[in-house]
Amino acid sequence: MKFSILNSSVFRILRYLRFYPKEIALNIVFNLLSVLFNLLSFILLVPVIELFFGLSQPPATEPAFAFNQTDLTQWALYHLYLFKESAGIWTSLLTFAGAYLACVLLYDLTRYLALYFLSPIRNGVLQRLRNDIYHHITILPISFFAGQRKGDIISRMSADLADIEWSIVSTLQSLVKDPVNIIVFAATLLFISPRLFLLFLVILPPAVFLIGRIGRSLKRNSVKGQQKMGEMMSSYKETLDNLEVVKAYRRQQWRQQAFSHVNDSFSLRMLRVARRREAASPLSEVLGTLGLAFILVLGGNAVLDGQLQASVFILFVIIFARLIPPVQAIVKAYSSLQKGSASAARIFQILDADERIVQKPDAITLQGFNDRIEYRDVSFAYDSPDGHPVPVLDHISLTIPKGRKVAIVGPSGAGKTTLVDLLPRFYDPTEGQITIDGTPIKDLDINSLRRNIGVVSQNCILFNDTVANNIAFGLEGVSLDQIRHAAQLAFADDFIRQLPDGYNTPVGDHGSALSGGQRQRISIARAILRNPPILILDEATSALDSQSQQAVQQAIDQLMQGRTSIVIAHRLSTIQNADTIIVIDHGHILQTGTHTQLMAQDGPYKNFVKLQIANL
């Protein structure tokens, strides 16, 4: 069997153990002690059997002590019967019974201590793994998530991590204790009777082969099962996010059928995994029992021929029987590792994802914005799911002086949002570069860059927290007076005061407790509180009704005062007062100028304005 797990993602999970050297050392020590006390408790059964049944005759004279099975047994028997004669049968039995009880108690104590020091390892590995996944998700480029199902990512952070906990981390005790058990017990069996021990080696290869076949099947089915789990989580999330649409179009039954299909497929895969996993342990037990049957026949014959003492043979049978459980545990651990390797591989697909937005080691801290923003021959293309680039921007060049209001217009899919998303480095251009005050933004510290840019988008993002915490998001040490002042400038203070707990009112999931206009004004207040010199407004009012749009527009006008603003909008009222209007389509700049200049030309902007007026 090919043990590939040491070169797989399972090994990478186990690398997290390096953070716990003290706990691992203590776990190994107490595991070793528990094995030794367990073995000693079995060995102490031999003198009890001899004292009760007298299965062997002691030698007449004291034999020389030698470390081999025959001489050591004779030496032990001589001193055992000598102790029996001097102390009496009952005293001897009580002595060995007390020693046996002490060994059992010490075995249980050391086994508990081994598990005690294993607990921080198990929890710590999962804690570090969760932190690493969350951290990597926050630094991955937004383009990574464009080709991913969010439900599948959530599944990897929940179901796959839970599977790793139960199938990999939980096997740590078996990976440490059971091999020691097997080594110590096997060495004892080899010492007692090399001939009988050979039977154990005979049945080992077929057992390993069969268990390896089961393990590989487990891994294949586990990979497919975890993929189906990701599809189920995606179905859950899509339904919850779009529940109103599902109900409005009476598609509950259709969604239920689609979910049921995925659920049935997942359950079938998991059934196959469970059956194969459970087959490994009985298989190893059957093979072990088969070996034990041969040992009973051959060992019994050796006792009858006088080649082996009866009490020693009984000890051999007891230890061999005790060897089967750790072998079963190793088999089960291997099966669990194979199953968990599928989940670990899915986890490392996220952790190994290319962090394309990379900060230079000697990055420059952006202290402020003094002169201009320049796009120099910038092109950008997305990676499609089939691996082919999808061009979005084609050799864009433009200059935005400090303090100017620049409006970007164009049809949906023209590349407007991508153009502005390149500035805070949500993506990096595939060609060309963007500079601030002549310094390429790739040379700037990312945090200082984004600290100087405020973003208010159409889909304003609020967290399930209080109004105050949402406004102060990303800032520390902000007073309530500062938060209230920002809200006043955003024309949000009046409605916030009318909420049940004012600024301490929870806004609900995605701000569901508020209206669209209220959410947008809180988002604007957040931008005002940050006080960035550069402002990006991406369709900030397009989803609002006329009344809400008017209130939010007042807040936006207040926000843009004294700032360099880049505005993406479809409403004429939002863009006609801009210092510069840029018309973009299919990734190309078609027109640039003021509203008056562009209206004097026959071009796409004039057609855009006519369409706006016609729809009033």
PALUMRO-197304 format. One record per atom (N, C-alpha, C, O): x, y, z. Coordinates in pm, whole numbers, plus 50000, padded with zeros to 5 digits. Atoms other than C-alpha are relative to their C-alpha. Last residue first. Example, Ala and Ser with C-alpha at 12.3 -4.5 7.8 and 13.67 -1.06 7.14 Angstrom:
2
499184988149994513674989450714499235010950073499745022050090500894988150000512304955050780500905012050000501945011850066
This chain:
616
500474992249884461525620148319498485000450005497905006550095500535009049897462345591648079499515007450123498995001250216501195006850050462725614347775499354991250106498144989050103501104990250002465115636647966498704993449955497634996550008500344996649862467405607248051498805009550003497885007750083500745011549945467315594447692499575002850143498474999050183501325000150062468265628947563499144988650055497954990350081500794989449937471135629747814498585000449942497615001750017500285004049863472505596147698499105010350070498145006750138501075010050010472225606147333499584995350139498404992850165501214992550036474245637447411498814990449989497704993750031500474992949881476825615747591498715007649970497785007350051500745008649905477055590747304499505007750122498445004350176499305012049955478005617047045499194992450103498034995650127500905011250028476925647446855500754987050034501624982449961499535010150096478955674347026498904989749976498104986850065499794993050128477755706247191500474990249892500594994049775501314997850061476295685247475500135007249866499225006549783500475012650059479795672747547498635001549935498334994749837499165003950114481185707647596499474987449931499434986649809500274990650110478295719147816500794996049875500264996149764501355002550051478475688148039499725008949879499195004149779501064995749909482225691948075498654996849937498574992749821500284985750000484705671347877498975003650104498544995150182499594993549876485855636347780499705014949990499985021149887500084985349993484435613047516500475004950136500344997850236500544994650127484865577047397499995015249998500275021349896500524986649976487115562447668499575005949866500385007449775499324988950065487455525447589499365013350043498155014050064498644998449951486635494547800500785011249936501995012249959499175011450042483575484747600501485002150035502384998349959500795011250053482075519347660500974989449948501964992449881499255012350023483295549447857499074989249947497914988349989500935009650057482115585647867500804987749960501754988749883499325009850084484195607148101498974989849954498294983650035500845011750024482655638648246500744990949902501184995349796499675007750120484945665148395499074987949992498844981250093498964992450070484215692948643500384993149869500654999749768498645004949985480965675748737500985008849924500645014649821499184989649936477785696548756501444995650021502215002650087499894988350088475945674648502500845011350060501345019749985498774998750078476785642348686500155013249926501275016949889498795003449925474335637448972501255003949925502265007149987499814990149894471345655348821501304997650077501855006950136499474987650057471715634748503500315010250108501305017550099500924988749987471205602348693500675012849951501795015949991500874999750118473235572948560499065012150003498505015849900501444997649983476105575648804499304999549866499905001349761500665008050103479735567148866498515001550021498014998650130501415003649985481405595149059499554991649881499714995649766500245007650122485105600649119498624993950014498374985650102501095009650007485585628049377499934993449863500035000149760499925004850138488625647749487499024988449987499134978350056499375012850029487505663149814500094997749849499325003349771498594999849967486785698049943500734987149971501874985450013499404986749984483025692949945501474998850043501784992650144499034997150106482205657849823500705013450017501685016049948498825008649992480565646550148501075004149901502265003349932499264996049881478145675750164501314992250009502354997750046499444986750029477075669449806500835005050117501895011050099498875002050090476655632649895500665013349967501895014349966498905005549920474475640850196501254998249914502365000749959499534989249913472275663249983501194995450082502175002750099499204991150084472115635549724500525011850079501645016450058498655005650009470975611449996500905008949917502095010249946499374998949869467995633350078501444994849997502355000850055499774985949973467075637949711500735001950134501655009950145498884995550082467515601149636500355014550028501525018250032498785004449933465265591949927501235004849925502235008549986499924992949872462475613149781501284996350074501985004950125499694985850019463075601449424500185007450131501095015550144501124992650056463275564349508500355014949999501365019150055500904993249907466665548549565498845006549926498945009849808501025009649955468605521949371498955006550089498124999550147500775005650112470625546649162498864990950046497864989449976501424996449985471735568249455499104992849899497904995449895500414998949861475315556849526498515002950018497985000750126501455001450010475955544349172499345001450138498474993650173500385009450106479635540749264498504997750004498004989650081501455002149986480865570849460499534991649882499514996349768500585007550111484655570949504498534997650031498204991850135501315006149978486185597749727499534993049872499614998649763500495005250128489795609249761498714992250026498654984150118499854989550103490915632050048499474995649864499165004049780498955003050097489455607850305500125011249897499125017649864499454987650055487525621450606501124997549900502225002849917498635003450040487005587550775500735012149943501965013049951499215001449878483975602250951501454996449968502365000650039499714986549947482555614250620500904999050123501825007050139498974993950085482865579250468500395013850052501565017550048498765007549977480965563650760501155006149918502275007649968499464995149873478345591050736501314992850034502244998950088499384987050028477925581650369500605006050127501685011850123498785002850075477285545150463500755012949968501985013349974499055005149901474805556650726501334996949932502404999649988499534988449924473125577550456500964995950112501895003350145499054992650081472935547350227500545012050076501725015350062498745007550010471355525350490501065008149925502225008549964499354999349869468735551950564501354992749999502344997650052499454986649982467895555850196500735001550131501775008150138498864998250089467495518350151500665013650017501885014650020500384998450141465275515050458501255002049916502355003949969500064986350050466585501650788499535000249854499574990049785500934992549917466095469750990499825014349951499015021850007501395002950037467645449050708498985007850082497835008950042500774987749979471035465850757498534998349970497865007949931499904991550120472855436350598499205013050015498825019049914499145006250100471655415150895499955008149870498875010149814500435012650058470085438251149500984995049895501945001749860500574997550133470745475451211499504987249934498884987749828499465009350100471245471651588499315002049865498105004349861500985009250059470185503451773500694990749901501394995449812499725013549952472965518951984499024989749945499004978349991498775004650063472885551751787500404986050045501284980049983499164989650061469265557251887501214994049931501084984949849498874997249912467955528752099500975010049939502155010449974500275004049861464465525551949501125003350098500865008450207499915014649985465305545651633499854996250147500105004650234501355005649989464065581851625499994984850011498944978850036500524996949866467555595651698498614994150022498224991550136499315008749904468845577351389499475002450141499274993050217500675013149996466155593651172500694990550098500044981650153501414999149962467295628751264499354986150007498704982950107500174998949855471035621951263498534999750041498194993750143500485012649944471155608950905499665001050148499054991850203501454998549985471565640850704499364986950051498284982850008500595009350096475105629450613498485000550002497834992449937499564995850132476585660150784499424991249889499254995649775500684987450031474495651851089500375005049861499515009649786501385003250037475705615851083499215012749965498385012649874499965005850134479325627451078498594996749952498274998749834499704989050092478615649951379500054994949856499535001549766501234992150018476915621051562500245011549902499375014649820500925008250079479935598451510498735007949969498245007949857499475000250136482295625651632499094992149907498874995949792500214986650056480095631451938500535000749856499905006949770501384999450048479985593752003499705013649939498915014549845501014996649899483765593652029498625000349937498485001449815500914989650049486105575251791498925002450106498334993050158499964988249912488985556651958499125011449954499405023049982499915002849856489445532351671500035013050078500535023250030499314989749923488365534851307499984996150148499054989550194498644997950050487505507551058500795010350076501985012350048499325012150048483755509351118501385003349942501525012149857498594999449957482815541251306500814988349948501964986649988499444987250045479525545051116501495000850031502275006149951499935000350146478735507951153500585013049945501335012849848498865008250041479675508751521500114999049849501224997749796498754993149967477315537951585501224992049953502144997749895499824989050094474385521851402501355006750024502085009549929500744987649972474805490251607500275010449891501225009449814499474993349881475935457051464499195012750022498195014949954501035002549898474875432251198500515005050135500874997250223499815012149922477215448050946498924998850106498315008750147500104997949856476305473350680500124986650070499684976450019499785011549914477435472250318499935004550145500725012750190499334995849877476005497750078500044988350098499044981550121500345010349902475165480849750500725003350130501764997550161501445002250012475225512249536499534989850103498514991750169500485007350116478715520449659498484998950000497815002550097501435001449975480285546349885499414993649875499414999649767500845006450101484075543449893498564999450049498294994650160501305003949946486555565850077499134994649887499144999849776501085001550097490195566849975498744995750072498744986150149500214987150066493115579950183498884999749898498655009549827500394990449896493055550650426499705013749939498975021649998501455001149980493045527850122499505009350109498335013050111500714996550122496495539350021498505000250023497825009949989499974985450008497825538750378499305004949874498685015549875500864994349896496635502750416499985015349993498935021450009501415001850036498105492350080499085006550104498095013050068500575008849898501565507050146498484999249978497805009549970500544994449876502505523749820499554989050096499144978250054498884997149911504825511149545499535005050136500355007150226499395012849962501955494049361501195002050093501604992650162500685004949879500185528049372500524986350042500354982350157500885011450034502795541649133499364994250126500034992550228499525012649944504105574949269499074988649961497884989449989498835005150072503575605649049500554986950051501434981149988498914990249986501245623249293501294994749939502384997149991500524989149917499105592049291501175009250031502155005150092499134992749907499965568249009499195010150079498175015250033500744988849943498125540948819500935006750101501595000050180499894997349857500015516748596499175012250037498835020549953500024986049961499925499848256500145001850150500384992250223499004991950070498975463948183499885014450049498835018650098499195009950071497135436448374501085006849916502115000849885500085000150146495955463148614500834988649941501874984949997498854993450059495735453048981499884999649849499394989749794499355007750105492435445649152501275007549962501455019149999500825012049988490865458049475500424990049892500304977949909499355012950020493855481049450499124988250044499614978750105499635005149866492225512549593500634986149996500804979850100499334989549922492465528049240500334995450142501474997350185498565001250013491705496249040500745009950089501885007550129499535010249905488155495649173501514997949991502124992650084499804993849868487495528848993500514989950102501194993750197499084988850010488045514248645500285006150137501435008850170498645005650003486385481348732501035011249998502075010350062499675004349864483235500248828501414994350007502144996850102499934988449910483125518548494500454995950140501405001650195498735000349927484025488848272500155011250100501255013750149499014992150075481315492548003501374999850066502375002650000498975008550057479275464048147501075007549924501925001349859499615010849910476225485648200501004990949930500854987649813500965010949981476225515447965500514989650099501694989350132499915010050104478415546048016499014988850028498474988050138501285005050046479095574348254500244990049889501304989749826499785010450100482065584548469498644994349961497894989650046501135009250015481855617248659500314990349886500824994149781499995006950129484965635548779498854990149998498724981850088501085009750000484765661249058499924994149859499615001149763500955000550109488095679149089498934989350025499174979350093501154991349978489875687649413498964999749892497945006549904500534999149864493205672649308498855010050006498895020649944499334990749909493645667448936499325000150138498154996550153501004994149910492285635648773500735009450095501335004750192499424992849886494345624748470498875006550079497975012750022500714988049956493325598748214500695005950122501424999250195499114989649946494745570048010499155012150038498385017049956500634987849948492875537547945501075009550052501955005550128499084988750014494615511247731499335013450036499235022549953499015000950108491725486447702500755013249987500255022749927499484986750030489565479248005501134998749900501944989449907500984990549946487365448448046500425014349968499595022449925499574986049993489135420447855498875009150048497725007750005501124992350053488025384947949500375014850011500365020350121500204986349952491075362547995498845006949930498645005349810499724990250105490615325247920499755014150054498745016450120498604996350006490925301048212500365010249895501525014349888499305009450088487595283148168501475003849978502174997649898499925013549942486195300548478500744990049912501344980649963501285006950007487075334648325500154986150060501274981350075499805014150034490155353648440498644993250003498004992750108500355010149900489295390448429500434986349951500554984049831500805011350048491125415048203499754990650117500654988050197500355009949899492565449748270499134989149937498284991949853500875010650053494335476248068499734990050111500544988250202500445011049914495845509048188499064990649924498114994949860500105011250094497795532047952499574987150072500214976750058499064999750111498705555348239499904987149919500464976749956500085013350059495865562648480500865000449874500575008049781499825002750143496915593648672499824985149970500394976550037500075014550023495765608049004500144997949850499505004949770500875005950102496795643749081500054984750005500984978750060499954994950137498455668949315498994993449907498004999749869499634986050022498565667449695499805005049858499615017149839500184998150144497025635749836500205014749969499495023350023501124991550040498235625350180499985001349850500844996049779500324990549893500845606250381498815008949967498155014050057500634988350062500995575850154499525009550110498595006450183501244995849933503395551750327499475012749935500195022749927499994986149951505955538050080498655003250065497604999850010501114991450044506315500450038500045013550070500415014750187499594986249968509765485550107498935010149958499245021049911499414999349864508565449450131500375014250041500275017750158498555000550003506285454549828500565000950142499985007550228499364987549959502625447149884501514998250000502024988150048498845001949913501025418949690500645013550028500845021649938499754986449953497525420549543501104999250105500844997650224499494991850110497735387749355500285014450042501165021049987500254986549946497475365649659500585010149901501735014349912499004989750026497325333349460499575013450057498525018850021500444990950107495065307349616500985011749991501455016950092498994999550106497085283149829499615009449886500385011349792498764994849944495045289650146501115001249895502025009349909500154985949963491795286049952501335005750048501735016550005500284993050125492715253749773499795014950025500145023249941498754994450053494265244350106499835005649860500715012949812499564988649919490825240550264501235006649938501325018849930500904988950033489585218449979500375012550079500275023750028499644995250134492645195950017499145011949960499635021449899498794991849988492025193650392500425005649865500885017049856500374986949945488455182150329501225009150011501135021149985500854993550100489625154150099499605013950047499645023649971499114993950098492465145750339499225006949889499695016649831499704986249968489875140850612500905006949899500885019149886501224992150016488515109450449500295014850025499835023549950500324999850142491995094950403498755008249974498695015949878499084990850066492925105150756499725000949851499805011749792500434986449969489785088650892500915010249932500445020549884501224997550076490635056150713499515014350022499085021049929499604998550140494175057750852498785003049912498845011549823499364987050014492825064451201500425002449855500265013449802501054989949999490455034951172500575014049981499995022349912500775001750123493295012051069498925010749990498735016949886499164994750106495485025951348499284999249866499345008549785500024985449986492645019951595500855006749892500475017149839501294995050050492184984451467499955015350005499445021749914499925001750145495914977951519498715004949936498745011749833499224988950057495564993351865500194998849849500275008949779500644986849994492624969751936500865011649949500365019849873500994997950105494374937851801499345013850009499225020449906499374993450114497484939752020498995003449891499215012649812499974985649974495464932652332500685007749888500575019949879501384995250007494594898252195499945015150024499125022149966500374999850141498304892552128498575005149982498285012749889499384988450062499064903352484499655000949852499415011749798500604987849946496544878952629500575012449930499825021349889501364998750057497634850352402499355012950045498695019749966499884996950143501324855652487498635002349938498445011749862499604986050011500514857352860500115004249853499705015249816501204992249967498614824352831500315015049990499515022749938500865000550118501654809352654498715008150023498245015049933499414990850098503874821352938499165000349873498975010849812500284986249955501554804953190500575010349903499985020949881501414996850017501564772252993499715014550039498995021649968500745001349874505344770152961498575005349982498345014949909500434987149948506634765752608499194997750127498334988950132499144989650055508554737552436499695013850057500505023050045499054995349902507044710852660500945010749951501925014050018498695006150027505394692752369501065004550098502215000050090500115014649982501934700252510501344993149977501634983050041500145002649855502844737052547499964985050027500604980250120498694997649941504134738652186499974997550151500954992650208499165011550033500894722152065501395001650060501984991850106500445011049916498864748552248500844987549975501164980250069499484997849865500984775152081499594988950096500384984450179498565002550000500354760951734500595001850141501474994250182499705013850043496594757751779501494997150013501874987250075500535009449900496054789051990500344985649962500694977650048499114999749884498364808951762499534990150107500344983150168498795007550033496434798351454500954999350119501594989050144500395014250009493194809851615501214991449967501404980850025500115005149863494834843051717499634985250000500134977650083498665002149948495884849251357499984994250140500804985650173499465011350075492324844051239501424996850047501784985250064500565012149938491144867251516500494987449930500744977349996499355002049872493494894151389499524987550071500304980150130498645004650027492294889651032500764997550130501514987850141500105013750053488684891851146501404994349975501694983050012500315009049888489474922251361499914985549955500394976550024498795001949921491224939951074499754990750117500644983150155499045007550080488224934450850501274997450078501784986150078500305014349994485814945051123500984991549920501314980349959499785005349866487704978551150499614985350013500414977650067498585001649970488004985850778500224993550136501064984550149499535013350041484374979350687501434997550042501844986050059500365010049898483135008950895500484986149962500574977450048499264997249877485035033350674499724989450105500644984850173498615003850019483745017250356500845002550125501734994650157499895014550015480165018250471501434995449983501854985450040500235006549871480415053850601500184984949991500794978850078498864997249912482005067050280499854992650132500804986350180498885008150048479385049950065501235001850087501944992250117500325013949966476625064750279501124990749954501514981550026499655001949860478315098850256499674985850048500354980550136498545000049987478195096949878500424997250143501334989250167499515012550060474535086849878501514999150012502054988450042500275010949906473685114750123500504986749946501014978450022499064998949887475385140549901499824988350097500804982450142498685003550051473485128849592501055000350110501914991650119499995014650024470195129249780501374995449953501884985249998499975006649869470925164349913500044984849984500774978050057498644998949950471755176949563500154992750134501154986050158499145007550090468465163649426501455000350050502124989950055500165014149970466515175849729500914991449913501454981349960499245002949878467915210749680499944985150034500944979250073498584998550032466705211849320500874996850121501894990150109499605011550080463335197649422501485000649965502184990549969499955011749913462985222949703500454987649922501224979649973498784999049920463925251449468500154987950092501264982950112498875002150090461255240249222501335000650076502224992550052499925014450031458705236449501501194997149908501884987049925499575007649883459405271349635500204985349967501224979350003499035010150042459245287249291500504991950119501574985950113500555013149965456075307249346500914988649955500474978849894500175007450125457465337849162499554985550023499564977349931500784991850093456945360649462499724992549870498644993849812501425000149964458055333549705499155007549897498065003149862500485013950006461395326849535498504999450030497754992449962500185003350142461925364149476499444985949985498564983549903501154992550050461325372049844499714996849854498564995549813501245006349956463635343949954498785007349947497785001049912501004996650102466555356749746498624994350034497854990749945499764986650055469365358350004498895004549906498675016549889500164990049894467975328850203500175014249946499435023249986501414999449963467515307749889499755010650107498795018250098500764993850109470935316049750498535001450037497905011650009499724985650002472565308750086499195007049891498645017849914500524993549880470925274650130500145015249990499185022650009501454999950018471645264749769499325006650120498385014450104500304989450097475285274849813498505001249978497975012349966499864987349930475445253850129499725011749907499145021849949501144998349908474045224249936500065013250074499055020050087501174996750081476545228749652498775002150089497975011150064499864986250044479395229749903498825004549916498365015949928500304991849883478115197450061500125014849966499305022950011501464999449991478095182049714499565008150121498555015150116500464991150108481765191049677498485001450003497965012449983499784986349954482415175750019499625010149893499175021249924500994996749897480815143049903500145014350048499145021250066501274997450067482855141949582498925003950100498075012450072499834988150083486105145449775498685003749934498275015349938500044988549910484895120450038500155012949921499485022849952501404996949969484065094649770499885012150092498895019450085500724996150122487585095349629498585004250032498125014749985499564986750040489235095549973499245004849877498805016349872500544989949908487195066250102500365014049953499515022949955501424998250037488005045649794499355010550088498535018550042500024992450125491705051449859498575002449953498255013149901499644986049977491285040850221499955008449874499475019749877501154993249939489385008850135500305014850019499445023349995501034998850103492144997749899498795007550053498235016049984499594989650093494755005550164498985002149889498705013449850500324987349935492844984850420500395011749911499705021949908501454998050004492904955050186499605013450060498725020350009500454998350139496644957950126498515003149992498095012449924499584986850044497514963550493499505002849859499055013949829500824990249928495474933150597500335014149953499435022249930501344999350060497044911650325499095010150069498265016450004500064994750138500544922350442498614999949937498205010149882499944985550012499934917650822499915004949855499125014049829501344994550029498694881350830500045015149976499045020849932500585006450118502184866550794498665006349963498375008349845499424994050118503824891251034499424994149872499405000849768500484986250007501474881051313500535006949873499815014549809501375000750051502204844651240499405014149986498655016949892499954999950146505924852051280498614999449938498395004349828500104986250046505194860851643500035000949848499475010249790501414996150004504464824451716499845014349946498845017549882500705008650095508004814451617498535003949988498005005049877499794995350137509644844151789499204991849898498734997249798499965011250094508044833852120500175005349858499185009249795500595012149941508244854952436500144988249906500584977549948499135004949893510704881152305499474986850057500244977750086498795005450063508814885351979500954994250103501604984050079500355012850062505574889052174501214993649933501394981449941500205009749892507164915952394499654986349945500164976149992498675003549949508504934452089499884989750112500704980550121499375008950099505024932751933501394995750046501774984250030500645013149992503444946852250500654990149903500864978449937499675006149870505944975652270499414985950009500104976650051498565002949993505774983851898500354992750129501064982750127499695010950092501994980651876501474996150009501814984350012500615012449952501355001752183500434988149915500834977749966499185004049886503825028052064499474987050059500244978050094498745005650049502045028551727500944995750112501624985550100500175013450056498755031751917501254994449935501534982649952500085010949903499745060952138500014986249935500764977449977498895000249904500995087351896499974987350084500974980250094498744999250074498865084251581501204999450093502294995650051499715013050061495925071951788501355000149929502084990249932499725009449891496045103052006500344986349944501284979949991498654997549950496345125051697500374990350111501504985550117499195012250011493285108751539501405001850057502204992550055500425009649897490965136251664500804987049994500754979150088499514995649869492925161851463499654990050109500434987850201498554998649997492425143051138500495003350140501284995950199499335010750073488915128851103501525000950002502214991049976500375013549958486945147651366500814989149930500984978249985499925001649854488575181751343499764985550040500484980150124498585000849964489175179050968500164997650150501014989850194499555013250044485495171150917501484998150033501894987250072500535009749903484545201451125500454985949964500764977950053499204998749877486895222550912499514990450107500324984650180498685006050023485275208850596500895001150123501634991850153500105014650010481745215450725501374993649982501674983550045500825006149895482425250950846500054984849992500654978350077499654994449870485085270650658499214993750115499574995550232498615003649969484865248350351500405005050138501174998550209499955014349970481075250750352501424995750037501614987550127500515001549863481285288750374500064985350042500384982250156498944994849913483475288250061499594998850147500394995050232498955010249998480935265749888501165004450089501764996250159500465011149916478105289249985501054989150010501204982950116499764996349861480105318349843499544988950096500144986850201501284999349929480215300949508500285003050146501034996050213500275009449892483485309749343498585001650052498035012650052500225013350057484395325549008499694989550103499744977650073500924998850114483955361649121499694986449940498594984149891501345004149959485495352849457498995001049886497884995849897500015014149962489045353249325498594995150028498234983849994500185008250119488435386249144499984985250032499384977449958501435001950020487975403049482499734991249879498724984249874500634990050086491665397949547498534996749977498134985149981500125004450138492575375849844499355010949915498495018249965498954993950083493585394850156499954995349856500675000649772500064985349998490405389550362501055006549911500895018049872501194995550072490105353050259499955015249993499555020949892499725001250143493685346750366498815004649917498975010649811499044989850041493035360350715500224999649850500265010049784500694987049997489885339450756500945011049952500545019749875500984999650108491685307750643499345013749994499235019849887499284999150127494705314250865499035001049882499265008749789499434986550014492545321851169500695001749865500555012149800501104990750026490505289951118500525014249980500075021349890500455002550137493705269451087498855009349964498815014749853499044993850092495165285251400499564998349855499735007349773500074985449983492045277051602500935007049902500545016849838501224995250067491845241651460499895015250010499475021849914499835002350145495465234551555498805005449924498965012349823499104989850055494965250651897500214998649851500265008649779500704987250013491915229951984500875010749935500385018949857501155001550089493605196851912499315013449977499055017349863499475002050135496925207152067498854999449901498875006149798499604987050057495255222152376500584998749860500535008249782501144990850022493415188852428500445013649946499855018249848500395000250141496445165952380498935010549970498855015649859499064991750075497955175752715499724999749850500275007849776500044986549945494895162952899500925009349922500555020649889501134993250064494675132352672499905014450047499495023249970499674999050142498165121652782498895007249925499175015849841499064989050015497285130153142500435001749854500645012949808500734987449985494215107753120500935011849979500565021449910500804998550121496295078652984499215013050004499105020049903499114995350107498835084353262499245001549868499545010449789499544986449970496115082053526500865005549887500665016849840501114990850025494415051753369500425014550024500025023549950500305000150144497705032653346498905010049969499025017949875498974991750063498695043153699499785000749848500035011049785500264986149964495385029353826501015009549935500645020249886501204995750071495844997053631499695014750030499375022449939499654998350142499424993153752498805005149920498945013749834499194987850012498374999354114500375002749854500345014249809500904988649986495614973154085500765013249984500265022549920500814999550123498104947553951499065012250003498935019549905499124994850106500544955454233499245001449868499425011049794499794985849973497734951354485500895006349894500645017549850501264993250033496724918154326500125015050023499625022949943500054998650146500374907054331498705006749954498685013949854498904991550047500704914454701499915002349850500015013549802500344986149971497274900354786501075009649951500765020649905501094995950090498104867954606499625014550023499425022049928499464998850136501454864854783498935004949903499185013849822499204987750002499924872055123500565002649860500605013949812500924988650000497304845755050500735013450000500325022849932500764998650124499774818954939499155012650001499125019849901501305006749995502294823255218499185003349875499395013549809501074990949962505124847855261498654993250015497774998350085499654991849884508204824955268498835008650049498685010750169499685008349884506964796955045500255008550124499875004650235501225006849955505234820354800500264991950126499444991950219500804990049929508344842554776498724993750055498294997150166499274997249876510454811954689499245010250084499155008950206500345010749905507814801654438500745001650131500244997650236501424999449970508094835054264499634989450103498964992450202500214989849897511884835754292498525001650035498195005550147499275003949878512244802454108499725010050112499405006150224500775010549931509534811653855500684996050132500004994150233501184993949939511264844653767499194989650077498714992450187499534991749887514644827453706498815006050073498805006250196499575009049893512974800653494500475007850124500175004250237501185006449943511124826753288500374990950117499724991250221500684989949919514284847453238498754994250066498464997350182499254997849875516234816953127499295010150089499265008550211499915012349920513624806252870500675002650134500124999250238501305004449949512614840752733500134988150095499524988150201500695007250107516074855652704498794993350061498714991750183501114993050065517754882252912499574992649874499744997349761499624997050138519804860253140498805005949928497655002249956500864990050065519754855453519500555002849860501735005949843499314987450028521454822953624499045009549927498235005349844499324999250130519124796553757500705013549984500365023350052500184986950064518424792754131500765000549869501984998949867498994990349958518284755854216499805013049923499205013249815499545003849865515434730954206501025009850054501055012450174498705006950001513714748053913500484997450143500175004950235498854991049989510044756753965501304991949994501334980250031499185003749886507394732953831501215009150007501905010949906498625003750030504864748553599500734996550130500395001550237499915006050133501074751653592501414995549966501604987449875498755007450002500864757153966500234993049868500514981149864500145013050067497194766453946501294991949995501254980049965501285006949986496704795254186500044985749949499574976450014500285002149858500264807454234498724992150020498644983850111499095010249946501134802053868499694997050146499694985550187500405012950058498064820953749500864988850056500354978150090501275003549937498824849753990499524986349950499074978050028499775005649866502464849653878498724996150072498714986550148499305012850006501354852953512500294994450139499994982750164500985010949996498754880353569500684986350003500104976750054500275003849861501524904653662498934989250011498774983250118498915008849955502654904653296499744995250142500074983850176500215013150061499274918653193501064990150048500774978450074501195006049937499504947553440499714986349942499234977550014499615005649870503074953953324498814993650071498964983550139499285012550023501874958452966500364993350131500234981150145500975009550053499304984553070500664986449977500094976150012500825004549887501855002253288498964989949955498644980450027499175008449913504265003352992499224994850120499344983150155499775012850068501605015852753500804990650089500494978850100501265007649995500475042752997500154986549933499594976649980500185005449865504105053753047498714991750009498694981250073499045010849982504585057352670499864993650138499904981350151500475011250081501405077552637500924988050017500464976750030501085006549926502495099152930499374988649920498884979049979499495006149876505845106852766498894992450073499084980950113499245012150036504325112352420500494992850125500414980650135500955010050049501695136652553500724986949968500234976150001500685005649883504345155152755498984989349959498824979350029499035007849923506525159552445499334993550121499564981850149499745012550073503535170352233500964991250078500744979150088501175008749984502415195852494500214986649929499804976249980500095004449860505905210952513498854990250018499024979750080498965010049968506415211952135499894994650142500094982650165500305005849868503055228852061501044989550040500684978150069500224989349903503565253051769499804994850143499665002650236498724994149960505135225851557499855011150102500825014850168499585005349870501815207251560501295006550049501625005850168500394990549897500605230151279500414995250140500385003050236498884990749978502625207851048499655010650104500555016650162499205004549885499945181451101501195009150025501785008850134500784997749877497605200750872500854996650122500875004050220499984985549977500315201950606499165003850122499505013150194498714996749939500785164350642500085015050030500665019050131500065004449860497085159850578501295003550071501285008150185500484989049918497415181350263499874996050147499915004650235501264993950039499485154150105499655011450094500445015650177499674990050101503015140950109498785007949958498805014849856498914991849949502665121750435500425010749900501115020249937500494989149917499225110550319501135008850052500915020650080499754987150062500625090750026499665011750092499925023250057500464989949903500965058250212500365013849946501455018949968499244987550010501235034549915499435010350096498325015250075500854988050000500005000050000500885012450000501905013050068
